[in-house]
Structure formats: C-alpha cells, structure tokens
C-alpha cells in the first residue's frame, strides 16, 4: 500500500505542473518552446540527481548493442503523446480526450502486464484487477464529466479518426510507463532512467522548435507586471513524475501505476480548481466529482485486494 500512496502523491502534483506550464505558455511564442523549456529544466534537475545518486550521467554504450531499440523510446513516446494532445484538445474537447487517454492507458498496460510483454513481470488480469479497473474508469469518467461545462450543441461533429487518435495517445503514454520501468531495471536507477527519457524528449523538442522556427523571446503577458519565478519549475515536477512512474511500474505493475497516478491527478486537479492555486481560475468542486473520486479510490483498493488480504 505504501507504493500505491506514493503513486497517488505523485499524481496530486501533476495538475500543479499543468498550471505552471500554462503560465509559462503565456510568456512564450509556442507550445513547443514551452515544452522544450520544461524538458530542459527537468533534464537539468535529473542530471544533478543522477550524478549525486549514481555518480555519472552516462551509461555503458554497449547497452545499445545488447538491449532492444524500444528501450530508449520512452522520451519519444512522451513527446508524441504530449504534442498530439495539444492538437487534439481543441478538436474533440478535454472530456473526450481525457476519457480516451485514460481508457487506452489502462487497457494497454493491463494487456502488457497480463502477457508479460516487453519482459515485464506478469500481473494476471484476474477478476479483482478487471473489476477494479472498470470501477476506476467509470468513476474517473463521472468525475471528469461532472467538472466540465455542457458542450456547445452547434459545434460540428469531429471525424471518428480523431477519437482513434485520442486512443493512440493513451497507448503512447501507457507504453512510456512500461518502457521507462524496464529501463530502470537495466540502469539500476529510476532517476537515471528518467534522465535518459527526458534527454530524448528534449532532443526531439529542440528539433521541433528548430523546424517550426519558433521565436525564443520571453514576454510579459498583457495585464501582468512581471513573470513569476515559479513558472520555470514545471519541468522539475515533470521529472518527479517520470522518475516516480519508472520506479513504481516494476514494483506494482504498469496498470496499477497508471490507475493510482490518475487518482492522484484528479484529486490534485480538484484542489487546483477549488483553491485557484498558482493563478488558476477558481472553480467550485461539484458533489459528483467528489463521489467519482471516492469510487476511484474504491477501484484502486479492489485492484489491490489480493495483496491487502494476503
């Protein structure tokens, strides 16, 4: 249960990263520049932590020959998922994007855990895990739906292809969890694995900034007197998330890792909305959101019931 609580805590911090990055986005020219800055900060933090704990930020280059190519793709998958979400949100909306993302992540990681793909330890999709996962998904959709305004009925219906893209984003994030967990086993350090993932993502984002010729100028948004110092630390929270996931996935399974992170994420999102943290606009939490969050917790307990009852 200690690892489950750690996953929830990591998830609680994620909405703060979103609020921080949203403020940074207001001061730069494009989302790619914002993401590149965030990844640069995260990579720098992880480099210091890796040097402190491991004694080096490099690794044996012979691993490129002895380990599969996919082991190094976690950062690339993260960037693909993140950049695709930026495009997808205005088209299908946050509700459908969140629902498809979470569903695909849970299904993907449960399949991988059940069959032991990518060399992970096998966590069979037994009745407890399947029931718990269904409860979590239903409760999460209730909480997300309760917190969204009613959709505009005059908007055109998006092509079904975009909903498939939303599922693909969740698959990317689910694979990233699994791959970074396996990289942790190879390198012997979750922090070192997170550094490699961030470094790959940073390289991809720098190339995107170069290709799109995005301006690197930092400005103060209209109505603001200056840029707050905290708008630069989103990457540090992102680094904590990637390192935490890489640490937890080999210990409790990829599917349960995804679920507990999402439980914490929704709880943190409600706190950010309710209290207006980090300059986010205040939005009252609705009773159905709280009910959904409670049932997500029940679903996590059901998924983990064999270990709790043992």
MARKE-959606 format. One record per residue: residue in three letters; x, y, z of N, C-alpha, C, O in turn. Coordinates in pm, whole numbers, plus 50000, padded with zeros to 5 digits. Layout:
// residues N
ALAXYZXYZXYZXYZ
...
// end
This chain:
// residues 310
UNK500824987950000500005000050000500865012750000500435023249953
UNK502085011650053502965023250056503255028349915503285040349891
UNK503475018849822503765022849685502525028949618502645038149537
UNK501345023849652500105029549599499955043949644499615052749565
UNK500195046449772500085060049825501125069249761500855080949736
UNK502315063949734503335071949666502865075849527503065087249484
UNK502245066349456501715069349323500645080049327500615088849241
UNK499755079349426498715089549440499335103249465498915113249407
UNK500355103649551501025116349582501665122349457501575134449435
UNK502305114049377502915118949253501835124549161502025135049099
UNK500705117449152499615122249068499055135449114498675143749032
UNK498995137549245498475150149301499315162049254498785173049237
UNK500615159949234501495170949194501345174749046501695185949008
UNK500815165648964500775168048819499925180248779500365187848693
UNK498735182448837497975194348799498715207348828498535217348758
UNK499575207248932500375219048958501355221548844501625232948808
UNK501885210548788502765212048672501995218148554502525226748484
UNK500765213648533499955218948424499695233848442499795241648347
UNK499345237748566499095251848593500355260248571500295271248516
UNK501505254848614502775261848596503105263248448503485274048401
UNK502965252248374503285252748231502325261548153502715267848054
UNK501065262248197500115271348132500555285848148500415293948056
UNK501085289148266501595302748287502835305348203502985316248147
UNK503715295448193504885296848106504475298347960505075306147886
UNK503435290947920502965291647780502525305847746502675310147631
UNK501975313247843501525326847817502685336447791502475347447740
UNK503905332447825505055341347812505975337547696506975344347672
UNK505645326847624506495322647512505665321947384504455323547385
UNK506365319347274505735320747143504915308647100503975310147021
UNK505225296847151504535284847103504565274047211505385274547302
UNK503665264147200503675253147297504955244847290505365238747389
UNK505595244647172506845236947158507955243447241508755236447303
UNK508015256747240509015263747320508765261247468509685258647545
UNK507485262147508507135259447648507565245447687508175243547793
UNK507265235547604507615221747635509125219847639509645212747725
UNK509835226247544511295224847541511915230647669512845224847725
UNK511405242147714511915248047838511625238847956512485236648042
UNK510415233647961510035224648069510925212248070511385208048177
UNK511175206447954512035194647946513485198047979514185189848038
UNK513925209947942515295214047974515485215048125516485210448179
UNK514505221148193514575222248339514545208348403515325205448493
UNK513635199748355513545186248409514815178248386515285171148475
UNK515375179348266516625172248235517755176948325518545168848373
UNK517845190048348518895195548433518765190348576519755186548639
UNK517525190448628517305185348765517675170548775518315166348872
UNK517275162748676517565148448678519055145648662519575136048719
UNK519735154048585521185152248568521905154148701522805146448735
UNK521495164348777522095166748909521805155149003522695150349073
UNK520545150549005520165139649094520845126549054521265118849141
UNK520975124148923521635111948878523115112148914523655102048959
UNK523745123448895525165124848931525365122549081526325116249123
UNK524425127849160524535126549306524325112249353525035107549442
UNK523355105249294522985091949342523735080649272524035070349333
UNK524045082549143524685071949065526165074449045526955065149031
UNK526545087249042527945090749021528295093748879529435097348849
UNK527325092348788527555095348647526215098148580525175093648628
UNK526245105548470525025107848393525035099948263524095100748185
UNK526095092548239526215084448118525935069748151525595066448265
UNK526085061148053525915046948074526795039547974527335045447881
UNK526945026747994527785018447907527205018347766526095013347746
UNK527915023747666527375024047529527125010247470526415009047371
UNK527704999947531527454986447481526004982247499525544972647437
UNK525274989547586523844986647604523054988647475522024982247455
UNK523544997547387522854999547260522854986747177521924984247099
UNK523904978747194524004966347117523314954647186522804945647120
UNK523294954847319522764943347393521284944647429520624934647457
UNK520774956947429519384959147467518534962647344519054967947247
UNK517224959747349516364962847233516224977747208516364985847301
UNK515964981447084515874995547045514755002647120514895014247157
UNK513634995647142512475002147206512765006947348512045015347401
UNK513835001747410514145005547547514455020547560514305026247668
UNK514875026847451515285040847454514205050247402514455062047382
UNK512995044947379511955052747311510955059347405509985065347358
UNK511145058247536510175063747631509995078747615508865083747616
UNK511105086047600511025100547584510335104447455509565113947452
UNK510605097047347509955099747219508455097647227507685105747176
UNK508035086747292506605084147307505925094947390504805098947361
UNK506625099747493506065110347575505835123147496504805129647511
UNK506795126747413506665138847331505555137047227504775146347204
UNK505485125347165504415122747067503045124247133502155130747079
UNK502895118047250501625118947321501295133347360500155137747345
UNK502295140547411502075154247457501725163547342500775171347352
UNK502485162947233502235172047120500925168647049500225177647001
UNK500585155847043499315151946981498135156947065497115160947010
UNK498285156647196497225161647284496975176447260495835181047264
UNK498055184047237497905198347210497025200647087496195209747086
UNK497215192246985496415193446862494995188446885494045193946831
UNK494865177846965493595170846979492575178347065491375178147035
UNK493045184947171492125191247266491115200747201489925199747232
UNK491535209947111490545219047052489555211946960488495217446929
UNK489885199846915489045192946817487975184546883486805185346845
UNK488335176446982487345167647045487005171847188486075166447248
UNK487745181547243487445186447377488165178747486488625167547465
UNK488265184947602489015179047714488355166347767489055157047807
UNK487005165847768486305154347823486645141647746487095131847803
UNK486435142047615486705130247533488195126947532488585115247534
UNK489025137247528490475135047526490915127747653491685118247646
UNK490425132347770490775126047897490245111747904490965102647945
UNK488995109847862488365096647870489105086547781489405075447825
UNK489395090447658490065081347566491485078447612491955067047604
UNK492175088647660493545087147708493615077247823494415067847821
UNK492775079447925492795070748042492405056548007493055047048052
UNK491345054847927490895041447889491995033847817492265022247848
UNK492635040347719493685033747642494895030447730495505019847713
UNK495235039447823496365036647913496095024347998496955015548010
UNK494905023648058494575012448146494534999348067495124989448110
UNK493854999247952493744987047872495114982547823495444970647831
UNK495914991947773497244988547720498124982447828498754972047807
UNK498184988947944499074984048049498574970948110499374962648151
UNK497254969048116496734956448169497064944848075497384933848121
UNK496984947147945497344936747848498834933347859499214921647860
UNK499664943747869501104941447881501424933948010502224924648009
UNK500804938148121501024931348249500564916748244501234907848297
UNK499424914348180498844900848177499724891148098499934879748141
UNK500234895347985501014886447899502524887647920503294879747866
UNK502944897447997504374899048021505134904347901506314901247884
UNK504474912247817505164918247703506274927547750506244932447863
UNK507254929747664508414938447693509224933347812510004940847871
UNK509034920747847509824914947955509384918948094510144916748189
UNK508184924648111507744928848245507304916748326506994906148270
UNK507294918248459506744907848545505254906348516504574916248491
UNK504764894048520503364891348485502454894448604502664889548715
UNK501434902748578500364905448674499054901448604498504909348528
UNK498554889248631497374884348558496174893648573495934899248680
UNK495424895048465494204903148469493084894648529492164890348459
UNK493184892248661492184884048729490924892148755490824903848717
UNK489964885748820488664892148844488814904848928488124914648903
UNK489714904649027489914916349112490414928249030489894939249040
UNK491444925748949492044936848873491094942148766491024954248743
UNK490364932948700489424937348597488264945248658487874955748606
UNK487724940248768486624947348835487084960948884486394970948864
UNK488244961348948488774974048997489024983948885488744995848899
UNK489564979048773489844987848660488554993748603488525005548568
UNK487494985548594486214990448543485645001048637485115011248592
UNK485734998548768485255008448865486025021548851485425032348852
UNK487335020548838488175032448825487805040348701487635052548707
UNK487665033448587487335040448462485975047248472485835058848433
UNK484975040048523483625045948534483625057848629483005068048601
UNK484335056548742484375067348839485145079448786484755090848809
UNK486235076748714487025087748658486205095448554486245107748551
UNK485475088348470484635094948370483535103148437483195113948389
UNK482965098048546481955105548621482555118448676481955129048663
UNK483745117448737484395129248795484745139448689484545151448708
UNK485285134648576485675143948469484435150348407484415162448382
UNK483405142348382482175147548320481505157748410480985167848363
UNK481505155148541480845164348635481545177748642480925187848676
UNK482825178048610483585190448620483635198448493484235209148490
UNK483025193348385483065200348257481775207848231480705203248270
UNK481855219348165480625226248125479925218548015480525210147948
UNK478655221447998477895214847891478465218347755478825229947732
UNK478575208647665479145211347533478245220347450477025220847470
UNK478855227447357478085235847264477465226947157478165219947084
UNK476155227347149475465218347057475655222246911475415214046822
UNK476095234646884476225238946746477605236046688477885239846574
UNK478475229446763479785226146711479695214346617478905205146643
UNK480475214146507480435202746415481005190246481481895191046566
UNK480485178646442480955166046497482305162446437482435161946314
UNK483325159946520484645156546467484615143046395483755134746422
UNK485555141046306485695128246237486045117346337486785119846433
UNK485505105146317485845094046409487345091446417487825085846516
UNK488075095446315489535093346316490175100246436491125095146494
UNK489645111946474490225119446585490045112046717490885113146806
UNK488955104446730488765096646852489755084946856490225081046963
UNK490065079446740491105069046733492465074846770493285068346835
UNK492695087346727493945094046764494005095746916495065093946976
UNK492875099146979492825100347125493195087347194493895087447295
UNK492715076147140493095063147195494585060547176495255055147264
UNK495105064447059496525062447030497415070247127498485065547165
UNK496955082047167497715089947265497825082247397498905081547456
UNK496715076447441496745068447564497655056347552498335052747648
UNK497685050147435498585038847412500035043247425500865036347485
UNK500345055047369501715060447379502125062447524503215058547564
UNK501255068647602501585071047742501685058047821502525056747909
UNK500815048347788500905035347855502205028247824502835022547913
UNK502615028447697503895022347659505075029447725506055023047762
UNK504955042647740506035050147805506225045447948507355043947994
UNK505125043048019505215038048157505965024748160506865022748242
UNK505595015648071506205002248067507695003248031508534997148097
UNK508005010847927509385011647877510315018047979511425013248002
UNK509865028948041510715035348141510905026448264511945026948329
UNK509905018348295510055008748404511114998348372511904994648459
UNK511134993548248512154983848207513534990148200514534983648232
UNK513605002748157514885009748153515465011348294516675011048313
UNK514575012948392515015013548531515725000748571516755001048639
UNK515174989348530515794976548562517164975048499518074969248559
UNK517324980148377518604979048307519664988048369520804983948387
UNK519285000348401520245010148454520395009148606521375014048661
UNK519425002948672519505001548816519105013848893519345014649014
UNK518495023648826518105036048893516935042348819517015044548698
UNK515835045148891514685051748829515035066048788514545071048687
UNK515875072648866516275086448834517105086648706516925095348621
UNK518025077048694518855076148573517985073448450518195079248344
UNK517005064248466516095061148356515285073348316515085075848197
UNK514815080948415514045093048386514915103348313514425110348225
UNK516195104148350517115113448282517235109948134517165118748048
UNK517405097148103517515092947963516235096247888516275101147775
UNK515095093647950513805096447887513645111347859513225115347751
UNK513975119647958513865134047942514845139147836514485147847756
UNK516065133847834517065138347738516615135447594516795143647505
UNK516025123647574515505120147441514365129447404514305134447291
UNK513445131947498512335141047472512805155147443512265161847355
UNK513815159747518514355173147495514945174347355514735184447287
UNK515685164247312516275164447177515185165547071515315173246976
UNK514115157847087513005158346990512365172246989512065177546882
UNK512165178147106511525191247115512405202347058511905211546994
UNK513705201447079514625211347020514535210746868514535221046801
UNK514445198746813514285197346668512955203246622512885209546516
UNK511885201246700510585206946665510615222146666510065228546577
UNK511265227946767511385242546774512165247746654511815258146598
UNK513215240446616514015244746501513225243746372513275252846289
UNK512485232846354511715230846231510605241046217510345246246109
UNK509925243946330508815253646326509295268146334508495277446323
UNK510615270046353511215283446361510515292246465510245304046441
UNK510225286146579509535293346685510465303546751511645300746773
UNK509935315146782510715325546849511005321446992510175315247059
UNK512195324747039512605321447177512425333347271512875332847386
UNK511775343847225511625355847307510665353347422509595347447404
UNK511045357847541510195356847660509525370447682510215380647688
UNK508205370647696507485383247713506655382747841506415372047897
UNK506235394447886505315395347999503905396847942503645406247867
UNK502995387747975501635388347918500925401347956501235407648057
UNK499965405147873499165417147899498445415748033497875405248063
UNK498485426348111497835426248241498715421448354498315421948470
UNK499915416748322500865412248424502005422248436502405428348337
UNK502525423948556503655433048577504985426148553505935432448505
UNK505055413348586506285405848564505965391048560504865386848596
UNK506925383148515506755368748513507155362948649508225366248701
UNK506305354348707506645348648838507785338548828507945332048725
UNK508555337248934509685328048934509245313548918509965305448861
UNK508035310348970507635296448972507215290948835506985278948820
UNK507115299748735506695294748604507775286148538507525279548437
UNK508995286348596510105278848539510255264748598511095257148550
UNK509475261148699509765248748771508855237148731508895226548793
UNK508035239048628507155228148585507925215748544507495204548570
UNK509085217748482509895206448439510385198048555510555185948542
UNK510605204348671511055196948789509955187348836510245176048875
UNK508695192048833507585183248870507405172148767507085160748803
UNK507605175448640507545165248535508615154648554508375142748532
UNK509805159048596510895149648622510535140248737510825128348731
UNK509905145848841509475137648953508465127148908508515115648952
UNK507545131148820506535121748770507185110348692506885098648717
UNK508065113548597508675103248514509525093848598509485081648580
UNK510295099548692511115091148779510235082348869510535070648891
UNK509135088148921508245080649007507585069048935507485058048989
UNK507135071548812506505060948733507515050048700507195038148708
UNK508725054048662509775044248632510105035748753510455023948740
UNK509995041648872510265034348996509125024849031509365013549073
UNK507875029449014506715021749060506345010248966505954999449012
UNK506455012348834505965002448738506534988448761505774978848757
UNK507844986948784508354973348808507904967348941507964955148959
UNK507454975749035507114971049169505644967249184505334957249249
UNK504744974949124503304972149141502604969249009501394967049007
UNK503344969248900502734966848770502364979848700502024989748765
UNK502434979648570502174991848492500744996548503500485008548512
UNK499784987148503498364990848506498014997848638497375008348637
UNK498434992148750498124998248879498845011548894498305020848955
UNK500045012548839500765025348841499965036148770499795047148823
UNK499465033148651498665042648575497425046748654497085058548660
UNK496755037148715495505039748786495725048748907494985058348927
UNK496745045748989496935053849109497435067949075497115077549144
UNK498215069048967498635082348922497425090548881497325102348914
UNK496505084248807495305091448762494405095248879493785105848877
UNK494345086748981493565090049101494135102749166493385111949200
UNK495435103049182496065114949239495915127049151495735138249199
UNK495985124949018495855136148924494495142848937494415155148941
UNK493435134848943492095140648955491925147749089491305158349096
UNK492475141649196492385148149327493135161449327492645171449380
UNK494315161549267495095173949258494405184349172494445196349202
UNK493775179949063493065189148974491935196049047491715208049030
UNK491215188449128490115194349205490645204749304490025215149325
UNK491795201849365492375211349460492805224149391492575235149441
UNK493435222749272493865234449195492655242849157492685255149169
UNK491575236249110490365243449071489705250249191489315261949184
UNK489565242849299488805247949414489505259649482488855269349523
UNK490815258849495491555269349566492215279449473492795289249519
UNK492125277149341492745286449247494255287149263494835298049259
UNK494895275649281496335275449306497115279949184496695277549071
UNK498245286449206499185290449101498475298448991498675296048872
UNK497665307949033496975317148942495905310648856495375316948766
UNK495575298048883494495291548807493155297448851492985300748968
UNK492205298748757490885304048795490175294748891490235282548875
UNK489485300448991488775292349089487505286449027486745293448960
UNK487285273449052486065266749009485635257349122486405248649164
UNK484415259049169483945250849280483885236149241483465232749130
UNK484295227649332484225213249310482785208649330482145212249430
UNK482285200749237480895196149244480795182849318481745175049317
UNK479635180149381479485167649458479775155049375480375145549426
UNK479345154949248479585143049165481075140749143481505129249129
UNK481865151549139483305149849125483885142749247484725133849234
UNK483425146749366483905140549490483475125849494484265117149532
UNK482235123149454481745109249452482595100849356482975089649388
UNK482875106449238483705099349142485085096349197485615085549176
UNK485655106049267486985104349325486975093349431487905085249439
UNK485925093149513485815082749617485735068949554486385059549601
UNK484935067649449484805054649385486075050649310486345038749295
UNK486855060349263488165057049207489045050549313489735040749287
UNK489005056249434489755050349544489305036149574490125027449602
UNK487975033949569487445020449589487975011049482488354999649511
UNK488005015749356488515007549247489975003749267490374992449238
UNK490775013149315492195010249343492314999449450493134990449438
UNK491485000449556491504990349662491104976649608491684966449646
UNK490104976349520489674963649462490784957549377491044945549386
UNK491454965749295492564960649213493674954949300494344945449261
UNK493864960849416494964956849506494514947349616495274944349707
UNK493264942549607492684934649715493484921949748493664919149867
UNK493954914149650494714902049687495924904949775496224897349866
UNK496624915949747497794919549828497364924449966498034921650066
UNK496244931949972495764937150100495284925750191495534925950312
UNK494594915850131494014904850210495014893950242494744885350326
UNK496174894150174497164883550194497744883950336498584875650371
// end
